Amino acid sequence: MNKEEWLKKGYVAEPVDKTLDLKAEINKLRKEKNALILGHYYQSGEIQDMADFVGDSLALAQWAAKTDADIIVMCGVHFMGETAKILCPNKKVLVPDLNAGCSLADSCPADAFAEFVKAHPEHTVISYVNTTAAVKAVTDVVVTSTNAKQIVESFPADEKIIFGPDRNLGNYINSITGRNMLLWNGACHVHEQFSVEKIAALKKQYPDAAILVHPECKGAVAKLADKVGSTAGLLKYAIASDKKDFIVATESGILHEMRKQCPEKNFIPAPPEDSTCACNECNFMRLNTMEKLYNTLKYEWPEVTVDEAIAQEAVKPIKKMLEISEKLGL
């Protein structure tokens, strides 16, 4: 298959020899090419195990900002690759599959968001990191679920704030800070699907279980939680807790690291509402595979690019987030 056909697919579709030891080959290539592999907690377990660093969106941005690697391979979704490229314009940033998008980012088209911002002057614009570079370019400061509360609270109580794109995270931050931020009406298709009824049924089955909920979930689900937090926050809570059972309402990839860190504990994925499946996976995150990771290192493609003018604006709110997070010790 030639590169034009790869371009149409969004990933290197060259067949991989099934007899290859992919772990050994990936390790060889990353050493030869001075490449850093970053993996999000929502990747498959085998991808997480291959990564030099595994983390949530904030941690991945922090690692990208300080690496001396020549190549960054972002095993996550496209906006994460964009963030790495914006922070490291002189480095080659690769993603195993360009089709790994984000339903939350897609729910906030840049042109429509820019009009929304223009229609509400004198508002500070806070955008969740799950957005395109073009949305970040009309943003004052970016946040992640790890630092959203603290960054919002770093502004005066009477500050007029636009928060986008996640309405569930925005509503949650409003509820715990007493703010009245103006919210963009976007959501993540994975976190929207968790069912109060199914979680309640699991709680009956595991009465002593702690319920861990990501703030991108609906408010009714968050109200069931013993802990609401980012993926990193939920992991930290599980490690520190003396509980043995945990019902986890976020993308099920995080269970891999939870089980590695706490092999003696039981982690139960909360199921989605409209499915008989026992867990909830992001179809975009799972587009990345070991074969695609191998090929992207071998051929150094697909490469993430960001328009220079957009990148010059988008880097400002990302750097502001990193500066505030460092100051707050996050």
N, C-alpha and C positions, 0 to 999 in steps of 0.2 A: 504494500500500500504506500502511495507517495504522500508527500507532505500536504498537497492540496486536499487529499481525502482526509488526512488527519485534521486539517483545519475545519472541515465541515463537521467533524465529530466533536471537536473541542478537546481531544486528548490524543496521545500517540497510540495508534491502534495496531502498531507492529506486534505480531504474535510473539509471545514469550515462550521460550523453550521450557516445557514442563519438567524437564530433568534438572533445571537450574536450581541451585540453593539460593533462593531469592534473598534471604537474610544476609548471607555471605556476600552476594553480589552488591546489594545495596550498601553494606558496610564498606566494601572495597571502593565503590564509586564515590561515596561521600568523603572518604579519606583522600582519594586522588584529586577531587575537585574542591576540597575545602568547603563542603556544603553543610549547612545546619538544617536538620529536619525538625520542624515544629509541628506538634500534633495537638488538636483540640480534644477535650474530654469526650466529645460526641463522636469521635472516630471509632472504628472497630478496634477491638482489643489488640489485634496483631499490628495495626498501624501505630497505635499508642506505644506498643512495646518496641517499635523500631525508632521512635522519635528520640532526638537528643533532649528534648524538653516537652512535657505535656502540661497543658494548663488551660485556663479560661481565657477569654478575650483580652482582659487586662494583662495577664501574665505573658501572653504571646506577643502583645505589642511591646511590653517592656523588654523581652528578650530580643525581639527584632531590632529595637532601638540601640542595643548595646553590643550586638555581635560583631566580631571581626571576620566572620565567614565571607567568602566571595559569593556564595550562592545560598539563598534561603529557599527551602522547600516548605511551603505552607500546606500542611495536610489539615484542611478545614474547608471553609467555603470562600467564595470569591472576594467578599468584602474584607476578609482577613488578609488575603494576599494583597489587596489594594492598600490596606493600612501599613503592611510591612514595606511595600514599595514607596509609599509616601514618606515614611520615616527613613528609608534607605534608598534614595534615588539613584545612587551609583552602584548598587548591588543588583545582581540578577535575582529576581523573585519568580519562583516557579510554583504552579499548582498542578497536582496530578490530573485534574479534570476541570476544564473551564465551565462545564455545565453545573458545577457545584455552586448553585446560587443560594438564595435565602428568601423564604416567603415573607419574612418581616421586612427586609430591605426592599423587596418588590412591592410591598404595600405602601411605599412612600416614594413615588416618582419625583425625581429632582425638580422638574419644572413646576409641578403642582405644589410641592413643598415651598419652593421659592416664592410662588404667588401667595401662599398662606402666610409666609413670613412678612412679605411686603404689605399684606392687608392688616397686619397687627404691628404697627411701628412701636418703638419704645419698649419692645420686649427683648429680653435676653433669650437667645436660642440655645437650648440644650438638646443635643441629639444622642441617642443611644448609638453605640459603636456599630450595631447591626444596620448599617446604612451604606449607601454608595459613597464614593469619593465626592461626587457632585453635590450630594446632600450635606456632607461634612463641610464643603466649601462655603455654604451659607449658614454655618453654625458658629456659635461663639465658644462652646466647650463641648467636648464629647464625654460621654460617661459609659461605664459598663455596669452590669448588675452588682458588681463588687463595690463600686465607689459611688453609685448614683445618689444615695441618700446623703453622704458626706459632702459631695460636690454641690448638690442643691442647697444644703444648709450652709455652705460657704458664702452664699449670697444673702443680702439683707432680707429680713422676713417679708418686707413689702415689695420686693423685686417682682416685676412682671416677667413671667417666664413662659416661653413656648417649650413644650417637651414633646419630642417625637422620636421614633414613630410608634412605639409600643404603648397602647392605651392601658394595658393591664399593669405594666411596670409603672407608668405614670400615675395611675390611680392608686397603686400601692404606696408610692413615694408621697403622694398627696396625703394619704391616710395616716402615715407615720410621722409626717413633718408638720402637718397642719397647713400646708401650702394649698394654693388653688391654681396650679399651673394649667395653662391652656394646652390641651392634648391633641395630638394628631391621631387619627383613627386608624391605627395599624395594629397588626398582631402576628404572632408566630403560629403557623399551622400546627406545629407539634404541641405547644403548650396550651393552645386553645382547646385541644381535644380531650383533656383529662376530665373525668366524670366524678362529680361529688358522690353519686350513688355507688359507683364501683369502688371508690376509695373507702367509703363508709363500710361496704361489704367486706373489704380486705381488713379493715380495722376490727370487725367482729371476729374474723378468722384469726387475727393476730392482735389480741386486745392490749398487749403490753408494748406494741410497736410504736416507735416515734414516726410521725409523718413529716417528711422533708419535702418542701415545695419551692420551686423556682418562682421568682416574682413576675415572670412573664405569663404565669397561669392566671385564670380568671379569679376575681375576688372571692367568690364562693369557695373555690378550692383552697385559696390561701388561708381562709378562716379556719380550715381544718388542721392547719399545720402546727406542729410543735416547733418547727424552725422554717422560716422563709429566708432564702439566701441564694446567692450565685452558686454555680457548680462548685467552685473552690470553697465557698462558705459552707455548703452542705457537706462536702467531704470533710472539712475541718471539724464540723459539729459531730459527724458520725465517729470520727477517730477519738474525740474527747469524751463522747457519751458513754455511760455505763449500761445503756440499753443493749439488748442483743438483736432485736428485730427492728427493721426500718422499712417503711413504705416510701418509695422515692418517686415523686412526681416531677420528673424532668426527662430529657432525652436519655434513653437507657444506656448509652455509651459510658456514662459516668460510673455505672455499677462495676465496670472492669477495674477502675482504680480503687473504688471503695472496697472491693473484695480483695485486691492485692494488699491494701493497707490494713484491712481488718478481716483476715481470713476466718476468724472465729465468730464473726457476726453474720447475720442473715439479711440480705438486701432484696426487697421485693419490688419489682417495677410496677408502678401504677399503670393500669391499662387505659388505652384510649376509649372514648365513649362509643364510637360506632364500629367496633371491631371485636372479634373474638380473640385477637392477638393478646398475649400476656404482657406485652411491652409496647413502648411507643418510640419509634425510631424516626430520625430525620432522613428522608430519602435523598436529600441533597448531600448531607454529610457522608452517607454510605456509598456515594459514587466513587469515592477514592478507594483504591484497592492496592494490594501489594504489587501486582503486575503494573499498574499505572504509575506507582511510585518508582519502581525500577526503571520504567521507560522514560519518565520525566527526568530522572537523573542521567540516564544514558544519553538522551538526545537534547537535554537542556531546553525542553519545551513541554507544555505551553508556558510561555512567559507572561507575567502580568505587567501591563503597561497602564500608566495614568497620564492623561493630558497634562502637560506641564503647567498651564495656567490654573487648572483645577487643583493640581497638587500643591501649588504655592499657597493657595487659600486653605485647602483641606488640612495641611500640616499644622496650621496655627491652633485649631481647637484640639487636635490630638496631642500636641506638645503641652498645651495648657492642662489637659487631663493628666498627663504624666507628671507634670510639675506639681499639681495639687496633690496627686496621689502620693508622690514622694514626700511632700511636706507633711501629709497626714499619716505617713507610715503604712500605706496600703500596698 
